Amino acid sequence: MKNGIHPENYRLVVFKDMSNDEVFLCKSTAETKDSIEYEGQEYPLIKMEISSTSHPFYTGKTKLVDTAGRVDKFMNKYKKFAK
């Protein structure tokens, strides 16, 4: 590794998967204003939309996504700009 290009401010951070409330502790340099109590100690909290505990590739379960509803919502929102 090259010297002087890697961050030095690693600290313990709790990552929380918001889709299934799974939490895990890891080191990170990511900035956050949130905090959480985990195993009796206070740690910075980073909220994630998806992790390996909820991603269909890792869980083997597929999640039904309402893509038609999202497309209709998009089309209605930008219909006024159509010529």
GROMACS elastic network, one bead per residue, 0.5 to 0.9 nm:
[ bonds ]
;  ai    aj funct       b0    kb
    1     5     6  0.87304   500
    1     6     6  0.86535   500
    2     5     6  0.64529   500
    2     6     6  0.79311   500
    3     6     6  0.72815   500
    4     7     6  0.80066   500
    7    10     6  0.72107   500
    7    29     6  0.74150   500
    8    29     6  0.82926   500
    9    28     6  0.81608   500
    9    29     6  0.59639   500
   10    27     6  0.59232   500
   10    28     6  0.52139   500
   10    30     6  0.85637   500
   11    26     6  0.81711   500
   11    27     6  0.51595   500
   11    28     6  0.56683   500
   11    29     6  0.65183   500
   11    44     6  0.89669   500
   12    25     6  0.66614   500
   12    26     6  0.55680   500
   12    28     6  0.64169   500
   12    29     6  0.87616   500
   12    43     6  0.69483   500
   12    44     6  0.76584   500
   13    24     6  0.84145   500
   13    25     6  0.57515   500
   13    26     6  0.55128   500
   13    27     6  0.56639   500
   13    28     6  0.61654   500
   13    29     6  0.85313   500
   13    30     6  0.85686   500
   13    35     6  0.88554   500
   13    43     6  0.57379   500
   13    44     6  0.51591   500
   13    45     6  0.60550   500
   13    46     6  0.72030   500
   14    23     6  0.65758   500
   14    24     6  0.56007   500
   14    26     6  0.63607   500
   14    27     6  0.83678   500
   14    35     6  0.82801   500
   14    36     6  0.75161   500
   14    37     6  0.89962   500
   14    38     6  0.76423   500
   14    43     6  0.62382   500
   14    44     6  0.61525   500
   14    46     6  0.62719   500
   14    47     6  0.85834   500
   15    22     6  0.83092   500
   15    23     6  0.55613   500
   15    24     6  0.54531   500
   15    25     6  0.63043   500
   15    26     6  0.73882   500
   15    44     6  0.85992   500
   15    45     6  0.59254   500
   15    47     6  0.59664   500
   15    48     6  0.69580   500
   16    19     6  0.88665   500
   16    20     6  0.86441   500
   16    21     6  0.61798   500
   16    22     6  0.57529   500
   16    24     6  0.67511   500
   16    45     6  0.71447   500
   16    46     6  0.62463   500
   16    48     6  0.59084   500
   16    49     6  0.84702   500
   16    50     6  0.89834   500
   16    51     6  0.86326   500
   17    20     6  0.59515   500
   17    21     6  0.52752   500
   17    22     6  0.52698   500
   17    23     6  0.63501   500
   17    24     6  0.88344   500
   17    46     6  0.88038   500
   17    47     6  0.62072   500
   17    49     6  0.58190   500
   17    50     6  0.57134   500
   17    51     6  0.60758   500
   17    53     6  0.79281   500
   17    54     6  0.77630   500
   18    21     6  0.51584   500
   18    22     6  0.74612   500
   18    47     6  0.64316   500
   18    48     6  0.59205   500
   18    49     6  0.54372   500
   18    50     6  0.71180   500
   19    22     6  0.81288   500
   19    48     6  0.82521   500
   19    49     6  0.61711   500
   19    50     6  0.65338   500
   19    51     6  0.87794   500
   19    54     6  0.70482   500
   20    50     6  0.86181   500
   20    53     6  0.79699   500
   20    54     6  0.67932   500
   22    51     6  0.88101   500
   22    53     6  0.72577   500
   22    54     6  0.86793   500
   23    38     6  0.87562   500
   24    38     6  0.89819   500
   25    38     6  0.84934   500
   25    43     6  0.88770   500
   28    31     6  0.86340   500
   30    46     6  0.80479   500
   31    44     6  0.85212   500
   31    46     6  0.83273   500
   32    35     6  0.79811   500
   32    44     6  0.66002   500
   32    45     6  0.66803   500
   32    46     6  0.64489   500
   33    44     6  0.72458   500
   33    45     6  0.76810   500
   33    46     6  0.87286   500
   34    43     6  0.87336   500
   34    44     6  0.58890   500
   34    45     6  0.51710   500
   34    46     6  0.71628   500
   34    47     6  0.87666   500
   35    42     6  0.67212   500
   35    43     6  0.55221   500
   35    46     6  0.81280   500
   36    41     6  0.82146   500
   36    42     6  0.56305   500
   36    43     6  0.55152   500
   36    44     6  0.62879   500
   36    45     6  0.58179   500
   37    40     6  0.61005   500
   37    41     6  0.53187   500
   37    43     6  0.62094   500
   37    44     6  0.87495   500
   38    41     6  0.54312   500
   38    42     6  0.62758   500
   38    43     6  0.68989   500
   39    42     6  0.84325   500
   48    51     6  0.70136   500
   50    53     6  0.77543   500
   50    54     6  0.59254   500
   50    55     6  0.61546   500
   51    54     6  0.55137   500
   51    55     6  0.58393   500
   52    55     6  0.52451   500
   52    56     6  0.82883   500
   52    57     6  0.80568   500
   52    58     6  0.58043   500
   52    59     6  0.75901   500
   53    56     6  0.86462   500
   53    58     6  0.69623   500
   53    59     6  0.67024   500
   54    57     6  0.86422   500
   54    58     6  0.73822   500
   54    59     6  0.64417   500
   54    61     6  0.88948   500
   55    58     6  0.56280   500
   55    59     6  0.61633   500
   55    60     6  0.82937   500
   55    61     6  0.82721   500
   55    62     6  0.86686   500
   55    63     6  0.89967   500
   56    59     6  0.50110   500
   56    60     6  0.53212   500
   56    61     6  0.51088   500
   56    62     6  0.53732   500
   56    63     6  0.70043   500
   57    60     6  0.56306   500
   57    61     6  0.75504   500
   57    62     6  0.82209   500
   58    61     6  0.82023   500
   59    62     6  0.83209   500
   64    67     6  0.88478   500
   65    68     6  0.86215   500
   66    69     6  0.54437   500
   66    70     6  0.65168   500
   66    71     6  0.88717   500
   67    70     6  0.50493   500
   67    71     6  0.61145   500
   67    72     6  0.85740   500
   68    71     6  0.51354   500
   68    72     6  0.61476   500
   68    73     6  0.85076   500
   69    72     6  0.51732   500
   69    73     6  0.60937   500
   69    74     6  0.86132   500
   70    73     6  0.50317   500
   70    74     6  0.61669   500
   70    75     6  0.86286   500
   71    74     6  0.50524   500
   71    75     6  0.61244   500
   71    76     6  0.85828   500
   72    75     6  0.50728   500
   72    76     6  0.60806   500
   72    77     6  0.84736   500
   73    76     6  0.52601   500
   73    77     6  0.61465   500
   73    78     6  0.88016   500
   74    77     6  0.51099   500
   74    78     6  0.63204   500
   74    79     6  0.83701   500
   75    78     6  0.53703   500
   75    79     6  0.56586   500
   76    79     6  0.51496   500
   76    80     6  0.79982   500
   77    80     6  0.74098   500
   77    81     6  0.89486   500
   78    81     6  0.55899   500
   78    82     6  0.71351   500
   79    82     6  0.54280   500
   79    83     6  0.88313   500
   80    83     6  0.81905   500
